[in-house]
Every structure is written in C-alpha cells, then in structure tokens.
Amino acid sequence: RNYKSVIFFLWLVTNCFIFLGQYMAMEITQVLLNAQSVDGHVRKHAEESLKQFQEQNLPGFLLSLSGELASEEKPVDSRKLAGLILKNALDAKEQHRKFELVQRWLSLDSNVKNQIKTCLLQTLSSPVPDAHSTASQVIAKVAGIELPQKQWPELIGSLLSNIHQVPAHVKQATLETLGYMCEEVSPDVVDQDQVNKILTAVVQGMNASEANNDVRLAATRALYNALGFAQANFTNDMERDYIMRVVCEATLSPEVKIRQAAFECLVSISSTYYEKLAPYIQDIFNITAKAVKEDEEPVALQAIEFWSSICDEEIDILEEYGGDFTGDSDIPCFYFIRQALPALVSMLLETLLKQEEDQDQDEGAWNIAMAGGTCLGLIARTVGDDIVPLVMPFIEENITKPDWRQREAATYAFGSILEGPSPDKLTPTVNVALNFMLSALTKDPNNHVKDTTAWTLGRIFEFLHGSTVETPIITHTNCQQIITVLLQSMKDVPNVAEKACGALYFLAQGYEDVGSSSPLTPFFQEIVQSLLTVTHRDDAGESRLRTAAYETLNEVVRCSTDETASMVLQLVPVIMMELHQTLEAQKLSSDEREKQNELQGLLCGCLQVIIQKLGSSEPTKYVFMQYADQIMSLFLRVFACRSATVHEEAMLAIGALAYATGPDFAKYMQEFYKYLEMGLQNFEEYQVCAVTVGVVGDICRALEDKILPYCDGIMTQLLKDLSSYQLHRSVKPPIFSCFGDISLAIGENFEKYLMYAMPMLQSAAELSAHTSGADDEMTEYTNLLRNGILEAYSGIFQGFKNSPKTQLLMPYASHILQFLDSIYMEKDMDDVVMKTAIGVLGDLADTLGSNASSLIQQSLSSKDFLNECLSSDDHLIKESAEWAKLAISRAISV
Amino acid sequence: MAPHDLRRPFKRPAISDQQRRRELTLLRQNQSRCDAQNHARFLASSVLALHSQSQSPEPIFESPIVEHELETEVDSEPETVQHRELDVRQASKLGGSGARKWFAKQLMLPEWMIDVPDRFIHDWYVFARPAGKRCFVVSSNGTTVSRLRNGSILHHFPSALPNGARTKDNSGSAQSYSILDCIFHESDQTYYVIDMVCWQGYSLYDCTAEFRFFWLNSKLAETRACDPPSHYHKYKFSSVPVYNCDETGLLSVHRGATPYVKDGLLFYNKHAHYQTGNTPLTLVWKDENCSQYVIDTDSKGQIPSQQQVVLELQDDGKLITSDDLPVVFGCLDADFIVKSGLHSGNLLRFAVSDGGLSFADGKLEQADIQYLGKSNRARAFADSFSKVIFQYMVRHSPLRFDDLLAAVSSSTAKANGPSDVEMSG
C-alpha cells in the first residue's frame, strides 16, 4: 500500500507540474499580449503580472520568455515582446544598472542559461522576421556578457554553420546576429581565427553574386559593425582589396538600402582605416560624386559624409603634427582633400542649391544642401587659402540672382569658407562683402537668405574680428552701422533674430581684451535694452531665440569694460526682478513648469555672469554687495521650486556669489546647506553633482574655517559619492580636489576625516598609478584622477602645516612618495599632473620637514623627477619644482 | 543595428554658452585653488624669532654710523628675555624702537678672517663686498622698506620686488613678503643683494648658502627689480657675482673690475644656514687692494697711531668682546669705574699699547690696553674678538692675499694627488 501511494503521489506531482507549466505558458502569452493592449487598464495589469513573475522567479521568467520567443505556435506580437523583455533583462543604459544586470545573468544557473541560449539559437531559423530579428539582438546581448568571460565558446561556430543553410532567412538572421554581436563585444575577446571566419561569411554575403537582397543588406550592415575587427585583414593587401571591392560594388546595388549601407561602411572605413585608402580614393571619388549628383538623398548624404569624415581625419592629423611629417608621425597625411579639391568643391557647390523651403524653422532638418555646406566648411579648414578662388566665382555669379535659392547658396558658400583660410586672404573680400551683407540683412525679401546672411555675419565676426586679427574688419566708421543693422534684425522673424543675436555675440567677443575702452561702450545701453526686449517677445520661445538673447547678453557683459560697469550694475535689479516674476507664477501645468525652469536657468546663468564680472574688481564688487542678500534669497527660492533636483545654473551662480562675498557668505550657509547636500546627492544629473562639488570648493575658500560646522555632512556625502558606482566617473577627480579644498580651509580639523579620506586616496592612487595599455581617453581620465588625488594631498599637507598634528601624516608619506615615483616612471602624465605632483613633493617636505627627509632622499621623485621639472619649459611646472626644491632643501638641511 | 545619425551641427557655434559658463567657472575655481595653495605654501612658514628685551632699551641712534664700522659687531645682550615669536609682517607693524630692535637682530654678521679655513676651496664661496650701508630690504603690502643694521629706516620706497609697490600686476598674495640682505651703494644708488632671507613669504633661513644664492639669482632675475629706476621702482637692485674659492675666483674678486666700489671680500660657507648674529661660517677679509678701510679710522677718518678697540664693561669690571662666548681682554678697578662714572654695559674705547696682544694655543693670553674713554654714541656693540685680532694682524703680520692663494693652490695639489697631474703648460 505504501508503495502504491508513493506512485500515486509522484503521478500527482508530475501532472501538477505539467499542468502548471502549461498554465504558465498559456498565461505568459496572454499577459504579453495584454501588455500591448490599447486598454490602459489591461496593459497596466499585465505589466504588474510580468513584474511579479520576474521578482518571484527570475529563472522561470526568463525561461518562459525564451520559450515564448522560440515557439512557432505563438502569436508574433507576444514572441516579439518576450524577446524585448529578455533583451532588457540583459542590458540597460545606465552604467550601474547595466553592471547589476550583467552580474545577475552571470549568477544564473548554467542549465537555465543553456536552455535559454538554445531557444535563442533555435529562433534564428524562424521564418517569422520579427522573431528571428529579435532573437539575434538578444543573442548579441548574451554574447556581450559571456564572451569577455570566456563563456559560450561554441556560439560563433554554431552561427557560422548556419551560414551554409539553404533558407535565405536563416542566413539573413545569422548575418544580423553576427553584426549585432560585433557591435556588442570588443574585438580583443574574439580570436583572429574566428574573426577571419566571420569576415569571410559577411563579405561573401555582401558579394554581388548573392541573389537575395535581404541577405546582402544584412551582410552589408554586419560588415559596418565588423570593420573594427578587421585590423589584421586591412593590413593584408589581398584581403583589403577584396573587402574594398565588395564594398564599392555594393554602393552600386540596385537596392537603395544596400547602397546606403555600403556607403555607411565607406564612411566608417574613412576614419578607421584612413591610412589604407590611397589606392582606392580615385574610385571612391567617382562613386561618391555619382551618388551626390544622382542618387536618392539618404545615399547622397552618406556620400557627402565620406568626405566630411576624411576632412575630420586630415584636420586632426594636420593639427597634431602641424604639417611637419617625419618618420615619427603615426599617421601621415595623404592630402586626399587637396588632391581632389577642384572637383570636390564644384560637386559640393551644386548641392547648396538643393535647399528645402523652411529648413531653418525645422530643428531636426538635415538635407543635402546642409550637408554640402557643412562639408565645404570642413574642406576650408583642411586646405585653407586654396579654397577661396574656387568658391568666389560661384558666390559672385549667384549672390545677386533673383532666385532666392541662388542668393542663399552663394551666401552660405561664403559663410562656410570663413574658417580656415588666412585673414590676409579673406579680408579684402570680406571688406567688400560686409556692406552687401548688411544691406541684404535689412532688405532681402527672403527669410532663408536673411537667416544665412546673419549667420555669415556672425562667422565673419567670429573668425576675422578680434585682438589677434591684424587688419580690423570693424572700424570706427562702420561699427555704428553694423550694430544698428543687427539690432534692427533682432526684431525680424525668430530664426533670423536668433542669428542676429549670434552675430552680436561674436561681435562682443572680439572686443574681449580690448583694454580699458571698448568701441561698444557708446552702444552698450541700446544693445542691452534691445536684447532684453527680445527676451520678452511673444515668439521668443521659437528657434531658441530667448536663449540666444540671454547668451548674447552674457557675452556683452563678460566683454564689457570699466566704462560700462555702472550699466552692468543697473542690470542686476532688472534681472533679479525677472527672476522674481518667475517665482510668483502659481499652479503651473507641467509644460509651463518646464518653461519656468528653463527661464530660471537662463536668468541664473545671466546673474552668474554678472556676479563674476562685478566681483572681479574691488570698486564694483563693493557696490554690487548691496544686492547680495536679495540675490541669495532669490536663488534659495529657485531651489525650493524644484523638489528633487537642484538647478545647476543657480548652483553655478551661488559659487560665483560665494567667491565674491568671501567670509560673509557664512550667513547664508544655514539655509543653503540642504540644497548643497541635495546637489551632492544628485547621481543621476551628474553635471549638477559636479557643479556642486566645485561650489563646495568656492565656499571653502570663502569661509575658510567657518565652514567647519558643515564639514561632517559634506565629507559624508563626498565619501558616499566616491564609493558609488552610479555616479559618473568624471565627478570623482573633482571630489578628490575638494578634499584638498576642505583641508586647506579647516587645517588640522581635517584630522577626523583622515581615516576615511586617506585609504580612498590611497586605493585610487594605486589604480591610477599605471595606465599601461589604456587608450587615449582612459589615459586622459587617469591623469584627471591623478591630478585630483594630488590636489587632495597638497591641500591636506598644507592644511596641517605648522600644526602640532603634522605627525598624523607621517604614516602616509612613504605611500605618497611611491605614488609620485610610480607616475614618474610611467612617463605618461600630462603637464598639469606634473605640476601638481612636484608640488605635492614640496608640500610633503614643507609640512613633514626633517621627519621625512630620509624618505624624501630615497625617493626617485626628489632627484630625477625634480630635475626634469626644474628644467621644464613650462613656467608653472618650473615654478612648482623650484618651490619643491626649496622645501626639500629646508627639510633635509634642518 | 541602430541607425547611424550623420547630422552635424548646423549654423551653431561649437560650444553652447552654458558650456562656456561651466568652463569659465572651472577656470576660475582652478585659479582660486592654485592661489589658495600658493598662499598656503608661501605663508606662515617663516616665523622669525623676536626677542623682546625685558631690560631697558638701548639708546636709539639718530646719526648714521660710520659705515665701515657697521660690519662686524654683534649685540652681546644676554638672552635673559621673554621670547615672543613674531613674523616680519607683525614686526613691521611694531612702533619705531620695537621694530628697530627687532631688525637689528636679524642680520647675519661675518667674523673677520684670521686664518684660512679648512676645505677652503671646496666649501666656500667668495665675492667682493660692495662698499656701503648694510641693510635689510623688506617688500610687502605694496611697499618696500630698507633698514640699517641698527634697525633705523634708510629708505621707504616702491620697488619691483614682489609686493614691493602698489601696482596692479603684482603676482602672489598681497600679504606675502620678501626680505633681502643688501648693501646700499651710494654712488650709483643701487641696492646690491648679497643674500636672500625670505622670498614671497617663504623663509630661506634654514637653507644652505648654496641654495640661497641659487634662489637669489633665479628669483631676482624673474622680477624687474634689476631694471633701471622708474615710477614704481625707485632704486635699482643688483646681484653680486659669487665665485668658488679657487684661484680663478679669488683673482676675479680681488683684481677684477666691479661696477661698485669694493670693501673687502666676503667668504660664505656653502653649507651654512642663514644664522642671525655673528658666525664663523661667513668671513670678511680686506687688504688695501680691495678696500679703503683696512685699518680702522677714528671718527675724523684718521688712522690712529695705536690700534683702538671697543670693549664692553661687565658688572665685575671685566672688559669683554661682543662674541657669543665673550673674550675677556682685561679688568677695570672698581675704584676707577666709580671715579670715571662708568656703568656695567658701557662701551669703552681702549688703545692697544706697545705690549700688544700675546697668544698661547690660539687663545688670548695677555692684552696691553690703555683706557681712552667712552666710545662714540653711535656704537651699538663692542668689537668682536676676530675683529680685534684682524686689526692687530693688519698692523703687525697681515694675512695677505698671497696666503689665500697659497691655501687654494696647496689644497688643489693635495686634492689632485700624485696620480692626477694637471697640465697647465
């Protein structure tokens, strides 16, 4: 009996499971469909169920999703959503979330993972496009996690075996998967042998002999992502020739999407393999010229982009080597642009006539005329003077034509070539053109022409006006006329007015270091008044006109001289009143609230500029201070408007105010502190956090030891920030620097934070000591980090100087010296780090004195590094080094 | 695969004004941080000791002192004092006599060279001392003050030294100060800088002479202090060429032309710190070739027939030199002291009589001196032992320039040894 009951029990259990499994499978399909229902209530309920399922049983949830995706019996909509949810369970935009998901996947039971992967690979053979296409994306995500861990070694092999299957859709899905995979994983985790096989499969799929367009398109798109894997193959002439031939042939495919994808490959090749292009450039020119002339716009745009990208490369090379190529240069300049110059220019000038009506009102517009003019501008920067004679005939021929397209194209061509050629080459033409432009800006009947004309005037002022230009374009005689025209034009339609503001911005900027007397002084009042009027226009929200007006006002204030200081002072209550008004508005809709936020940002930005300006000289600072209390209370109200996040602009402005106010800023601290803390907690908007960290530094220097009561809170928050992997890494170096600011302000009171700050500095120092194998971006970041760490050490040493507690720093001295030695040995620090590092050596010697003398004498830094810095050409490095030498000399000789 | 957006910025400046505001803010913050660090580095590290006397102050000297007598005396006031530490900025704020007393203590004073030191060629520098008034030049808070050895102000003027004038472009923190050890040379109205004590607030007291001279030369060159006088720079400064104590060096300073009138040679030990008061690690030596004032003159500028010395009278009637460890030259009778109305601490003038000075084991054994009277009111200090001896030797068996040269060449020969013959043919 016992035996029988056990059997029965097992039967029962098994059936229950089967039943449950079936129930769940049916259930998930319905839930997935419901989650896409038009009925919001149904949708919400379904989303809830999915969430619950995921939380209660993650492996089961993922398994049933992969089963759903793989099952040919299920509706396409539920399969597709199952795949998307699966994909989102593997990856996220935010760095910290992504990290969590990766860890979660890796810790799943391997049987579960294998089952899911099997389902995914199986789905690739599905005839349903949505199913196999979703599966290929999910496979790539899994590959992105597992390949770097040396897991799923059989993936690439099994994908490649699919390639030879007959059904075209399997081949297509497999090529797509390979493409997505190359996008997800970095080339160094795939063996060259496998890379070769992938590339062979992809390039074969692209070949003209491939009859199926879907396969050929998938292959071409896959190549785009696989190009980064082809470093070795591009150094092999035969393989490179083959790849290039196939890509070029694909640009001639009858299918527009394939042509577009093939040109995308060419654009990518132009930047990745610039130095390999010489044998193909003539053919590519012919192909692109034909596409620009005849092909459909998406293809023509890519063809133009190819040349823009070549310009980017050559501009970079020429900037880096200054045109002086020796055997040492990494990449030589092949002067592709110069060689093709006349043909390229005439090809691009043709495109300028293909404008769209009203393209200036459309923020997202991008068409062949815009791309052509942009490329022309890049060419001017690449070749300089040589472009001028090639463009001038086009301008002269078209600028007075009755057809607005010709006038606009001529003006746009002129504006485009103003950056690059020498002022000597341009000035004579600009002198003639200036009057014509001023007159066109007032009289031309076409808004498009006026928009481009105002923009061109701005470019003239940006590149040909300023203290570095020898022959001034703007003289005593035409200054008044220029300003009159620009102020007049600021009353035009928003897009034209916005460009006029932009021109005025650069006009003011040109007088930045004009000395004590500015030619703008007589017009200052009128300019400011006109800009304020623009900000009040009903249509100032269009074409970012209001923003442009405030930005121009900021620049006019920044570049103003003592002569107009009283007028800048008068501006303070005006802007304060504007800010006050934004705070009075009640019961705003979310749309209105957003506008209010934006306006408050602009006004706080403007106040920040004014505070910085007036605070920079003693007499104006003194008068300005009468407004300090009111301004501060406005800023606090701006903060109070926003519940969770702190207004970045208000924070920047408060930093400027603290700098100007000095020790008196202490009276605002009690009220301000909570917003300061809030800013430091803002991980999501890391710019806000970064700005707040900077403001902590401002306040430290303003208050000095009066900041002490707030330091516990600030330090706690900063330490939290440092240990968070949610926070954008760019904020971490300034946080270290901020430790230094705090220590310098509170001196030996920093004692209680040493036990927290020092180990963090120490481990960050160890991480940043070596950069071997890092790319440029990583090296740059490492140097920022080093600089932050070193500034912290400097501040801490100087803070403790002459205090009875300097001994507390002794235990850290040897590590810090080792850190200096190791970054010296690494030979990849930049000048800023060098200056800070040698300063730290001095600070250490200065504060620890004879106690550290033997440590110092043993260190490499006190010899080779110091000597190298002493003979540096960089004045700042030399100065720091001399100081360090002095401090060491004292420490050793005492 | 995501669509590749190929739009480029169109009719837009490369950076937004907001980005510009951020960048300008970062620039300002970085600059402020550098300023704060520099301020910390160069401040408060040079606290000089002010010994404020509990005893009644010395008489304040109104008339300038005969300049060649200024050189080598030191205040022998015992340090029975309450110590107060002041830095030079605080000291500058002291009232007249306080400041004078404080500054009077701050100069390093050479002993007279009575024999050639060991390792002369290796450890010593030499330069020709400009004739003129030895003084401290302090620049801070937009002004420059020079003070003579007795603390009285020589000039109050704007200079191109750091913070030495109220000009806009003065670099460094406004409170930072610099102290130079100078000799004011009357005929070309130039301050010759012979040592640097403090630069932009950073003290060099604890640095070796080698380092101080390096620092002096490189830092002075960075300012415009050596430029000809102008509105914000009333007097020219100049450094003095310093040589190693080898044959070339000695010949250069002794025979070579200088833009200034020479008054002897100064020798600095390379490893010595700046030590206030008398020190055997700086030495002065003179002969007729390089000084007008080899033998002391009286107040009328005449060389007395007998050597005169100034000694300080002690409570017990002993007559002592101004050295830290005073040397006793003799003793006055209590009767004589009372009869002549003398008091302890008086500086008394004596003539060295025919009996002269006699020595045993390098120490003074006997001195035949004769009382002449109280010394000039301008005298602040008794003579130092080395000065008395040097003056005595000048009159009897001087240490000649050739002796210096010989010391140098013998040490060269010794250093080279037999295996390393220098070809000089």
Interface residues (C-beta under 8 A of the other chain):
Chain A: E176 G179 Y180 E183 R221 Y224 N225 E264 V267 L301 Q302 E305 S308 A365 W366 M370 A371 T374 D451 T452 W455 E462 K499 G502 Y505 Y550 E551 N554 E555 G605 Q608 V609 Q612 E649 L652 G655 A656 Y659 Q687 V691 G694 G697 D698 R701 S737 G740 D741 L744 E791 S794 G795 Q798 G799 K801 N802 G839 G842 D843 D846 E882 W883 K885 L886 A887 S889 R890 S893 V894
Chain B: M1 H4 L6 R7 R8 F10 K11 P13 S16 D17 Q18 R21 R22 L24 T25 L26 R28 Q29 S32 R33 A36 Q37 A40 R41 F42 A44 S45 Y202 S203 L204 D206 C207 T208 F211 W215 S218 H271 H273
